[in-house]
Amino acid sequence: MRVVVLTTICLLFILPRVFSEGFISLSCGSPRQTKFQDEVTGISYISDAEFIATGVSSKIKSSYQSKTVQKNWHLRSFPRGLRNCYTFKLTSGDMYLIRTNFFHGGYDDNPSTDFSLHLGPNEWEKVSTANETDEKSFEIIHMLTRDRLQLCLVKTGDSTPFISSIEMRRLYPDSYNFSHGSLKTFSRLDIGSKNKHSSREDAFGRIWLPNTLKSWSTISTNKSVNIQNAFQLPWHAMATASVPTEADAPMNISLTGVHPASTYFVFLHLAEIQELNQNETREFDIMYNGKRINGPYSITKNGQYIFSLQRTKRSTLPPLLNAMEIYLWNGLPEQETGTKEGGSINLTTLYGANNIKWEGDPCAPLAYKWDGIDCRYVHNEPPTITYLNLTANGLTGEILDSISNLTSLQLLDLSNNSLNGSVPEFLANMDSLKLINLSSNQLSGSIPTRLLDKVQMGSVSLRYKNCGYELDKQTIKSFKSFEIRLDSRANKNNEEIITIVASVGASLVLILVIAAALLLIFRRKRRAMIGGHLNSDLAQATGNFSSSNLIGQGGFGHVHRGVLTDGTEVAVKQLKAGSGQGEREFQAEIEVISRVHHRHLVSLLGYCTTRSQRLLVYEFVPNKTLEFHLHDIAEKGGPVMEWECRMKIALGSSKGLSYLHDDCNPKTIHRDVKAANILIDDSYEAKVADFGLARCCSDTETHVSTRIMGTFGYLAPEYASSGHLTDKSDVFSFGVVLLELITGRRPVDKSQPFADDDSIVDWAKPLMIQALNDGNFDGLVDPRLEDNFDTSEMARMVACAAASVRHSAKRRPKMSQDENPEEASCRRHHEDHHEEKHCGRPSDEPRDYFWQQSQEICEPSSSLPLVQKSPHNQNLLLDDYQERQDGLYIVQSNHRI
C-alpha cells in the first residue's frame, strides 16, 4: 500500500461560508423542463436530457417515493448498446467532485443488476443492486485534462444499467493535490461529532459522517473557524474535535479494509478551537507505525497501518483532530482519444447519424471501440484514429472540414451515402491518408489538382465510382485507373495485385500496362516469394516506416504497424541492415512460418526481398503482448489481468507450441518463448509470435547444437550451458511464462524480492512445493488476484509450471501427448493412407493440451506432490509477501499547532 498524508491547519475566527460556483445537479430521466429544489439538501435539480441522447426515462413506484429523496424519483435506463455516455462541456484543469446515485425503485421487473460506471474510458466503479430498495452512491474527485467529461454506463452482463442522479461540484484546484488520475472517496469523517449534518452545510455538498472513539473525548466551540485554505470545510467539521481522554496518550488511527497494492491519500484537518492561556501549548507529531512521517517506510509484516498523533515533551495539551478524509487513488490507465480527433467524429452532432455503438470515446477502451473505427495505440500517448469507415450510414451534406483533424488517418471510406458538394482540398493536405473511397455519393465539381497529383504518384488510392455525375464527368477526362492481376506460377493460391495510375492517352496507358506486366513477370522469375509485396507498397503502408507506426523491436529488427491499400492491417518486420545473423534468421523465419497455420500462431501474410531490404508481413494482432498486460500496465497502477484471461492465454499458447513440436514435419523449436512473444487479440486469444530464432530439426535428431540465443530468464539450463536445443527447451521457457501468469512477476527483476536468487524459477520452486503440499497458494500467487481464482485450476497450473521448469530436460513433459483415442485413431488413418504429416494440419483437430494431461504432465511425484485441497489462512502469507514487494511512501507533514 502507498499512502500520501497531507494536513490542513485552520484558525479560530468568524468567517461567512463561501459557496462555489460550477454546480451541476441532474435528476436523471426527469422530463426535459424539470426543475425543483430538494427539501432536504436545498440543491436545485434539472433534467439530464441536455447531456445525453440515449436511454429510456422511467419512474420508480409511487410507494417508494416516500422512502427516498426526490432526485431519485426518476431514472434513466439503458436497454440498448453496451456503453451509453453523458457528455459535459467543462474547462480543462478544473477539479470536480462527482457523485452518482442509483435507486431501482421497482421501475422494471429486474431489480438485481450488475454493470460498470466509467469515467471516460476508465472504470470508476462496479455497480450492483440486489432489490428494489437497494440504493448505491459513489463519489470521486477528478481533475479534468480536457474541455469535456464523459460519464458512461457500461453493460457487463444481462442486466440493464440505470442511473438516478448525478451531482458535480467544482472544487478549488489547489485543494486536493494529486498529479494525475482521480480520488475515489473511501471515508470522510467529522471527528468528535455525534450528529450527522446535511450536505447543504458544506460548500461543495460533501457528506461527512460523525465519528467518535471510546478512548477519545470531544471538545467544541460555538465560534466559526476561519478556513483559510481551498478545502472550505463546513463549520461543523472544524468546530468539533477529539482529544485523547488520557492527556499523555496518543491518538491512534487504524486503517482497515485497505488493499495492500493500492495507493491512498489521507487528509488530516486540524484547527485549534480552544483559547489557550499564555502558559499553554498544544504541539504534537504525526507518526506512522511508530515513526515520525518522513518516509518512505516499508509496510509492516502484520499488514497494519496506524497513524498516531503524539504529544511532544514541551506540549502542555494533548493532540487534537477535527476531520479526516481518505481517498483511494485511481490511476485512470486508459488514455482518451486525442482532443481534436475525438471531437472531429462526433457523428451524431455533425451528421445527424445515430448509431448506438458510437457512444463514449471512439478508441478507448479497446473493448468498446466504435464500429467502423480503428486506432493506433502507443504507450503513454492518446490513441489516434487511423481508419474511419462510414459507408452506408445515411450521411448527408458536405464532407466536413473537421475530418482534417484526424492527423493519423490512413483510410477514409465515405461510400454509399448521400454526401453532396465538392471534394474538399484538405483531403490532399492529409499526408497520412493512403486510401479515400467516395464512391456512390452525390458529389459535384472536380477533384483538387493536388489530390490528383498524389493519386498519380501512387501515394494515395482514390475510389470515386458513381460519385456523382458532374464529378465523374470532370474526373474521367484526366484520371483513369487500371488493375493488373498476375497469377503466381509458383503457387496458384497466391496472387499479386499492382495498381497503376496514369493521366495520359489510352495508347500510352496500354504501353505502360504491358511494360509493367512484363517487368513484374521478369522480377517474379528472379525471386521466389510467397504472397510477395513490393517494398514501395510496404513503405506506403507504414508511412515510410515512420517512428509513429513503430510498435516494437526485437533482436534482429523493428516492427511497424501498416495498412495495405485494401484496408488490411499488418505488422511489418524490418531486418536490421548489415546483420549477417539477421539474414540467416530471416531465411529461417521464412522457412518455418510459411508452413505454419494455426489459430494460436501469428500468420505470415507475405514478405519482400530486395538488395537493401528484408521485410516480413504478418497479420496485425491489436491487443499488444502478454508482457504489456501482465507487467507494464499493472506496474503503472492499471487494471489487473483476471485469472480467467491468464488461463485462456496459457492454454492458447500451449496449443500453438504443441502444434510446432508435434504436428510439423520437421519438428519446429521456437527457441525464444517469452511473454513478449505472446500476442493477444481483442478476445484475449493468445498467438505465439517471433520465429526469428526458430530452428527446424528432423525427427531423427535428438537435439540441435547452436550458439546461444534467446532471452535471459527464459533459457533452459542445458541450452544455456551447452547450446543443446530440444523441444524440452521450449517447455522450460513456457514454464517460466506460466510462473509469470501465476505470480505476476517478471522472470528477472532486481527490484523484486527474489533479487538474491538467480531467477523467478529459483525463487518459486520452494513455494510451489509448499503450495502443492498444503494447498495454500498465498505466498506464490499474484496478490493482486486476491482470492479471485479457482483453486483446482491454480493447483493444476502450478503443478504444470513446476514440472516444466525441472532441471532435467528428460523429466519435463512434452507440450502435448498422443493419448487421446480419437487422436490416435485419426493418425493411424492418415498413416494407412500414406499421408505425410505437415504444418497444414487443421488447428481444431481434437487434442488434450498441456495441463489437461493429468497422467504425465501434472502428475504428483515424491519430490513434487500434488495435493488438491482448498487453500486456507490466505492473508498470513499475503501480508509477508506484500511486505517484501512494496514500499510505503508518505509525504513529510510534521505540523506543530
N, C-alpha and C positions, 0 to 999 in steps of 0.2 A: 504494500500500500504506500502511496505517496501522499503526503499531507502538506498543504500550504496554510500557514496560520497568519492572519492579519488582525490588527486591533484598531478600534476607533476610540478616541477619547473625547468626551463631551464636557461642557461646563455648565454650572448651575446658573440659570438666567431666565428671565421671562422672554419668550420669543413666540410670535404667532406662527402657526403652521403654514407652510407654503405648499400649494398644490402644483403638481407637474402637469404641463400640457402634453398632448400627444396620446390621449386615451382612445382606444377602440374597444367597444363593448358590443358584441353581437349575440342576439338570440337566434340561434340557427333554425332555419325552417319557418320562421315567422313570416307573415305576409309582407310584401315589399315596403309598404308605407308604415310599418310598425315602429312605434317609438313610445317607450314607457320608462318610468323610474322605479327601480326595485325598492320596495318599502323597507327592507332590512339593511341593505348596503348603501342605498341612496344613489346608486350608479344608474345612469341613463343608458338604455339599450336600444339598438336599432336592428333591423333585419340584416341578414347576411347576403341578401340577394345580389347586391352590387359587387360582391367579392368572389362569386363562384357561379358557373354556368351549368353545372351538372347536379345530379342528386334529386331526391324526392322529398318534398315537405310533408311532415306528419305532425300529429298532435298526440300527447300522451292521454291516457284515460282520465276522465274528469275526476274519478275517485282518488287519483294520485296527486292532483294539483295542490291539495292542502298539505301534502307531505313533502313538498319541495318548493324551492323559490320560483318566482315567475319566469326567470330566464330559462328554466328547464321545461316549461310547459310545451314548447315546440321543439322539434329536432329535424335534422336533415339526414336522410339515409342514402346509401349509395349501392343499389342493387346491380348496377351496370358498371363494367370496367374494373380493372384491377387497382387503379390508382386514380383518385379524384382529389383535386387540389384547390384550396383557397389561394388567391393572389393578392398581396397587399403592396401598394406602391408607397415606399418609405424612403428614408435617406440613409445612404451608406455611412457607416461609422456610428450610427445611433445604437444605443443599447436598450433592449426591451425585456420586460418581464412578461412572459406569455403564460396564460392559464387556460386550460381546456376542461370542460365538464361533459360527462356522459351519464345520462339517466334514461333508461329504456322506457319505463313507464307504461309498458304494455301496448306500445304503438303497433306491434305486429305479434304474431304467434310464436316468435322465436327469440325469447329474451336471453338465451345463452349464446354469447358472442365471443369471438376471438379475432382480433385484427391488429394492425400496426398503425401508429401515428408517426409520421415523418416530418422532419424539419428540412425542407428542400429535399435533397436526395438521401439524407441520412435518417436512420431510425432514431426517433426520440424515445418512444415507449411502446410496449406491448399492452394493448387494451383488452380486457375481458370483463364480461358481466355474466353473473350466474342466474339472475332472476329479474323480474320486472322492477323491483325496488332497489336493485344494486346500483349505487351511484359511485362514480370514479372521477377523480380530479387529478390533473397533472400540471406541474409548473416548471418552467425553465427560464433562465436568463440567457439571452442571446445577443451577441454583437453582430450587427449587420455588416456584411462585406460588399454589398451591392445595393442598388436602389429599389429592390423588391424582395419580398419574402413570400415563399410558398409553404403552406401548411397542408399536408396531404394525408388522406385516409387511405390505407392500403389493405386490400383484401388478401388474406393469407390462408384462408380455408373456405369452408362452405357458408359461414355466417356472413351477414351483411353489415358492413361498417356503418356507424352513425355518429353524430356529434350533437350536443345540446347547446353549448355556448362557448364563445371564445372571448377572452379578455386580454388586451395588450396595453401595457403601461410603459411609456418611455422613461427610462432612468437617466440619471446624470452619468455621462460616460466615464468619469473618473471615480466612480463608486466601487463597483465590484471589478477589481482589476484582474484580468486574465488575458493572455496574449492571443489566444485563438480558441475555437471550439465554443462550447456552451456549458452552463452550470445547471444541472438538474437539482431541484430542491430536495434535500434529504431530511432536513429538520430545521425549524425556525422557532426558537424558544424565548419566551418572555420570562426571564429568570426572576424569581421572587414574587411573581403574580399568582393569585389564586383564581382570578376571573378571566374568562375568555372575552376579548373585546372584538367589536365589529371591525371588519377590514376598512370601513369608511373612515376610521380614525387614523389610518395610515395614508401618507401622501401618495403612495403608489399602490394602495389596495393590497398590501401584503397581509397574510394571515399569520398571526402569532399565537402560539399555544402556551398556556401558563405552565410553569414548571417550578416545583419546589422539592427539596430533599429533606429527609428527616434530620440529617446531620447539619443542615443549614438553617439560619434564621433570616427573616425578612426585614429589610429596612425600606423606608419610602419617604417621599416628600410631596408636599402639596404644590410646590412651585414647578413651573415648567423648566425644561432643560434646554439650554442653548446648544443646538446640534449644529456646530459649525463645520459640517462636512457634507459630502454629497449623498450620504446614505439617507438622510432625512427620516430618521427613525421616529415612530409615534411617541407621544408623550408618555403613554402608559408603560412602554417598554423601558424607558430610561428613568422614569420616576420611581421605579421599584428596583430592588437589587437583593441579592442574597450574600450573606457573610457566614463564615463557619461559626457554629454555635459555641465551640471552644475557641477562644481568641487566638491561641497558638497553633491551632490545627490548620492544615492546608485545605484548599477547596479542590477536590479531585473530581475530574470529569472523565468517565469511561465511555469510549465509543464502542458500540456493539452492533452487530449486523452489517459490518462493512466488508466489502470484497477485498481480499488481500492483494489483488493485482490491479486495483483501481486507484485513481487519484482523487483526493478530497480537498476542498477548500473550506477552511474553518475561519469564521469571522467572530471575534470576541469584541463586544461593545461595552465600553467602560465609562462610567461617569461618577464623579464624586457628588453625592446627593445629600451629604451631611455637612453642616457648617462646623469646621474644625477650629478648635482653640489654637492659640499660638504654640502651645507645647505639644500639640497632637500632630502626628504624621501617619499617613497611610502610604506605604511603599511595599511593593511585592514583586516577585519574579514570576515569569511564566515558564513553567517547566514541561518537559515532555519525557515521560518514562524515567523520571528522576534526574534528568539533566536539563540545565538551562538551554533554552532554544537558541542554537547557533549552528545546527546540523551541517552536513547530513548525518543521520544515525541509522544503523541497521535495525530492522524490525526485531522485536524481542522473540525469544524462542516460543513463548506460550501464546503469541499472537494477540496480546492485549495492547490497547492503545489508550494511554492515560495522560490527560493534560492536568496540570496541577498549578494552582495559584498559591504561592508560598510567601508568607510574610518575611521581610528581611529583618536583620538583627536590630536595626535602628528604628524600625517602624513601631509606633505605639498602638496602631489599629490593625485589625485583620484585613485580608484582601476582600474585594467585592467583585461581583459580576452582575451586570444589568441585563444583557441579552446575548444570545449566541445563535449564529447561523451556520449550517453545514450544507455544503453542496457537493454533488458528485460530478466530476468533470467529464464531459462528453467530447471526445476529440474531433467528432464530425469528419471521419476519414475520407468520405466521398466528396470530391470537388464538383461544384456546379459547372455546367457548360458556360463558356465564356460569355460575358455580359452582352456584347453586341450580337453574338451568334444566337444566344437563347431568345433574345427579343426579335431577331430577324425572322424567325419561323413561328411567330405567334399566329398560326394559321387561322384560328377561329376569328381573331380580330382583323387580320389583314385581308383574308379572302372569304370570310364568312363560312369557311369549311368547318364541318363538325364531325370529328372522329373521337369516339370515347377513349381511344388509345393515345390521343395526343394530349395527355394531361401531365403536368409536372415538368420536370427537367427533361429535355429531349434525349440526353445521352446517359444520365446517371439517375440511379444506379443501373448497371448493365442489365439487370434482370427486368427492368421496366423501361428499357429504351423504346422510343417511339417506333411504330411501324413506318417503313419507308425511310428510315434514318440509319446511317452508320456513322460511327465516330472513331476518332483516334484517341487513345488513352496513353498519355505519357506521365510517368510517375511525378508527383508533386506539381503537376500543371493541370489547368482546367481542360476537360475534354473539348475537342474541336470536331465539327461536323465535316465529314469527308464525302458523304453520299446522301443525296436528297431525291427521293423518288415520290413524286406527287401525281403519277399517272392516274387518269380516270378518277379524279377526286371532285369533279364538278367545279373546278376553279373558273372564275370569270374575271373580266377586267384585264388590265395590263400586267406585264411582268414587272413585279415591284423592285424598286431600287434596293430595298433592304436586303435582298439576296446577296448583294455585293459585300455585305459584312461577313459573309461566310468565307473567310480568307483561306481556309484549308480545303474548300470544296473541290472535289475531283470529278464527280459525276452529278449532273443535274438532269432529271427526267421530268419534263412538264407535259408529256404527250397525252393525247386523248382527253383534253379538256376543252374549254371554250374561251381561251385567252385571246384577246384582241390587241390592237395597237402594233407598234413596231418592235423589232428585235432590239433591245437596249444596247447601247455602246459599252456599258460596264461589263458585259459578258466577255468582251475582248480584252478587258483590263484585268481579269481574274486569272493570274498566271498559274494557279493551281489546277484549273479546270482541264480535264482530259476528254470528257465526253459530254455533249449537250444534245438532248433529244427534245425537239419542238414539234414533232410530228402530230398531225391530226388536231390542229387548233385553227383559229381564225385570224392569224396574224397578217399584217399588211406591210407594204414598203419593201425595202431591200435589206439584206444583211450588211452590217457595218463592214467597211473595207478592211479594217484591221483584223476583224474576226475571220474574214475570208482569207486573208494572208496567213493567219495562223493555221487555218484548216489546210491550205495548200502546202504549207511547210510540214504538215504532219504532226504538229504539236497539239492539235485539237481535232477530235472527231465530231462532226455535226450531222444530226439526222433531222430532216425537215419535210419528209413526205407528207402530202396533204396538210401542209401547214397553213394554208390559206391561198386563194387563187392569185392574189396580187404578189404575194411573197414568192410563190412558186414561179410565177412568170418572170419576175425580175431576176431571180436567182439562177434559173436554169440556163440563162444566156451565158453566164460566166463561170458556172460551177457544176462540175459533174463528178460523180463518184463511181468507182468500179471495184469489184471484188474478184479476186482470183483465188480459187481453191485448188490446191495441189495435193493429190493423194500421195501418201508416203509409200515408197516401193518397199522399204524395209519392214514396215508394219502397216497393214491395211486398216488398223483401227485408229491410227494416228493421222491427223490432218494438220496442215499449217495454213493459216489464213493471213494473207497480206492485203492491206488496203492501200490503194494507190490513188492519189488525188491529183487532178490536173485541171488547168484552166486554159487549155489550148484547143485547137480544132480537132475534129473527130479523127482525121488521118494520123495526126501526130500522136494522139492518145493511143490509137491502135498499135503504133510502132513501139511506144513506151511500154505498153502492156506486154507485147510479145517479148521485148528485150528483157523486161523484168522477170518474166516467166522463165526464159532460158537461163538467165543469171541464177535464179533461185534453184533451178534443177541442177545446174552445174555445181553450185555450192553444196547441195544435198549429197552429191556424189562424193564430195571431198570430205564430208564429215558425217559420222554416224551419230544420230541423236534420237532420243525417244521424246516425243512431244516437244520438239525443239521450239525455242523462242529466239527472236532476234535481240541482240544487245540493245539496239535503239528502242525496241518495244519496252524492254525492262527498265531502261533508263527513264523513259517517259512515265512508266507505271509507278516508279518510285520517286518521281520528282528529281531525276538525275542523282539518285542515291543521296537525297537530302538528309541532313542530320535530324531534321524534324520527323522523318519517317524511320529513323533508327529505332529498332525495338529490342536489339540485343547484340551481343558479340561473344564469340567463343574462341577456342584455341586456334582456329585457322581462318577466321574472317568475321565480317559483320553481317547482320541480318536486318533487312529493311522491309517495311510494310509497303505493298504496292497494290494498285488497282489496274487490271487489264482493261482494254477498251470495251470488252463485253460486260464489264462490271464485276468480274470475278476478283475477289480479294486474295492476295497471295503473300507469301513470305519469301523474299529473295535473299539467298545466302551468297555472299560475295567472297571468293577466295582471296586471301592476302596475296598481294603482288610479290613475286620473287620468293615464294615459300616452297622449297623443294618437297618438304614433307607434306605441305598442304596439297601439292599436286597429287601425291600418292593417296592422301586421304580423300581427295576429290574423286579420283578414279574408284577407290574402294566404295565410297558412298553411292556412286552411280551404279556400281555392280550389285550392291546389296539392295538399295531402295527400289531399284527398277523392278525387282522381283517380289517385293513385299506388298501385300494388300490385306489390310486388317483394320477393323474399326478402332483399335487401340494403338495403332501405329500411324505416325504422320505420313501422309501420302505425298509422293513426289509427282508433281504435275508436269515438269519439264526441266530443261536446262539449256544453257548457252555456252559454247566454247569458241573463243577467238584467240588470237595470239597474246592478247593482253588481259583477257577476262575469262574467269571460270565462274559460272553462276548456276546455282540450283534454285528451282522454283517449286516451293512447297504449298500445300494448302495452308490457308491462314487460320490459326486457332486463336479465337479472340480473347480468351479469358486469362491470358498470361500463364505463369507456371505455378507448380505446386510450391516452389520456394517462395514466390511472391505472396501467395495467400497464407501459407503456414507461418512464415517468418517475417517478411518485410512489412506486411500490413499490421500484424499483431504487435510488432515491436514499436509501432507508432501509435498504439492505443486503438487500433481499428477492430473490426468485428473478428471474433474467434471462429475458426473453421469448425463446424459441427462434426460430431462423431460420425453421423451417417455419411457425410461427404468424405471423410477420411477413409471410411470403409469402402465406399464406392471407388475412390481413386486407387486405393491399394489393390482392389480386385481387378479393376481395368488394367492397371499397369502389369499385374502378374499375367493376365491373359495375353497382352502384347508380347512380353518377354517369352512366355511359353511357346507362342507361335514361332518366334525366331529360333528358339532352341530345338524344338521337336517337330515342327511342320515344314521346315525349309530344308531343301537338299541342294547344296550342302548346308550343314548347320551354321547358323549365324550367331556370333557372340557380339554383344553390343560394346562392351568394354568401358563404357562411361555412363553407367546407370547412376543417376542422382536426381535430387528434387528439381534442380534447374532444367533438367532434360525431360521432365514430365509436364506436358502442356495440358491445359484444362479448357474444355469448351464451355458454352453457355449453360449446358445441362450438367456440368461437373463430371463429364466423362473424361477419363484420362487418355492421353495419347503420348506414347513414348517417342521422343524426338532425338535428333542429332546423331546420325550414324556416321559422322566424320571419323570416328575412331573404331568403327566396327571392323571385324575381321571374319572371314569365312574359313571354315575348316571342314574337311571331309569327315564322314562317319568313321573312317579307319584311324584317324588321328586322335590321340588321347589329349594332346594339348598342342598349343602353338607357342613357340618361343619368340618373343618380340621385345623390343625396347619398351620400357615402362611408360605408359601414357594413362590418362585418366585424371581423376580429381582426388587430392589428398583428403582422407577421412572416409572415402568410399572404397579404397583399394583393398582387395583380399590379401591376406598375409603372404600366400605363396606367390602371388603375382608381383607384389611389391618387392619381395626378396630375391626372386629368381627369374621373373618375367614369364613364368609358366602360366599360360592363359587357358582356362576351360570354361564351360558353361557355369560351373560352380563359382567362378569368379564373379559372374553377373549375379548369382544368387546371394553372395555375400553383400554386394553393393545394394541389392534390393532389400536385404535385411536391415541395412543402415537406414534406408528410406522408411521402412516400417517403424524403426525406432524413432525417427523424426515425427512420424504421424502419431505415435503413442505418447511421446514426451513433449512434443512441441519445441524441441531444442535442435540446434544446428549440430552437424557431425563434429566440427571442431570450432570452438569459440573460446578464446582465452578469457573472455569476460564472464563466462558461465562457471558454475561452481565445480565442474569437473575438470578445471584447467590443469590440475596436477596429474590427472590421468592422461593417457595417450589420446583418447578419443571418447566419443559417446558410447562406443562399444564396451570399452573397459569400465566406464562409469556405470553402465546399465546392467552388465552381466550379473553382479551380485544382487541387484534389486529385482531382476527378472526371476532369479532362483527363489528369492524370498517371496515374491508375489505369487509365483506358481505353487509354492508350498503352502502358504497360509491364506491365499485368496484375497489378500489386501494389496491393492494396486496404488495406494495413495502416494507413496514415495516415488513412484515411477511415472505415473500418468500426468499429462499436461494439466496443471492445476486450474487452468482457465476453463477446462471442460467441466469443472466441479464434479457433480455426480451424473451428468447427462450422457451416460453411455451404458450399453448393455454389458453386464459383467461377463456373461458367457462369450460374447463376441470379443471382448477385451482379452479374456484368457486365451482364446484361440489365436488372436493376433500376436500376443506376447510370446506364446509358445512357438509360433512360426518365426518370429524375429529371432528368438533365442536359437532355434535350430539353424537358421540361415547364416548366423554370424559365428558358427562354430569355427575354431581354429583349423581343424582338419577338414579339407575340402571333401574328402570321401564321406564324411559324416553329415555333410549338408544335404538337404533334399534337392530334388530336381524341381524345376518350375512347374512341371505337370507330370502326371502319371497316366499310364495306359491300363488302368484297372477297370474302367467303365466297360461293361459288357457290350453296350451298343457301340462304343468307340472301337473296341477290338473287332467286333463283327464287321464294322464299316471298313476297317483297314484290311481285313482278310479279303473282303470283297474286291477292294481295289487291287490287291496283290494278285488275286486269282485272274483278274483281267489285265494283268501286266501294265497297270497304270503307274507311272512314276509319281512319287511324292514330290511336290514342289510348293513354292510360296503362293501359288494361285488358289490354294485350297480355301473353300468358303470359311469365313471367320466365325459363322454362327453354328458350326457343327458342334454337337454335344461333347462336352469335356468337363471333368472335375478339375477345377483350378485351385492351386495353392492350398490355403488352409481348409478348403473343402476336403482335402485328402487327410483324413484323420489317422490313417494307419502308418504312413511313412513320414509325412512332413511334420505333423504336430503331435507325434507320439510321446507319451510320458516315458521317461528314462530314469535310471538311477541317479544320474547327475542333474537332471532337469525334470523333476516330477511335475505332472500337470494335475493339480487339484482344483477341480471346478466347483468352487463354492463361493457364495456371495461375500464380497469384501466387507470388513467391519472396521469400526474405530477409524474412519477415514480422516477425521480432522487432525488427529495426533501427528501423523506423518506429514500431512499437508502443511501444517504450520512450520515444522522444522525445515521442510523442503523449500518453502517460500522464503524463509529467512535467509537462506543462502543465495537465493536468486535476486531478490530485490533489495533496494535501499529505501530509507525513509528520508524525504527531503523537506525541510521546514525553513521558511523564510525567517531570518532573525527578527524577533519582535519582543524586546525586553523593555517594558514601559514602567516607569515609576510615576505614581499619581500623588 
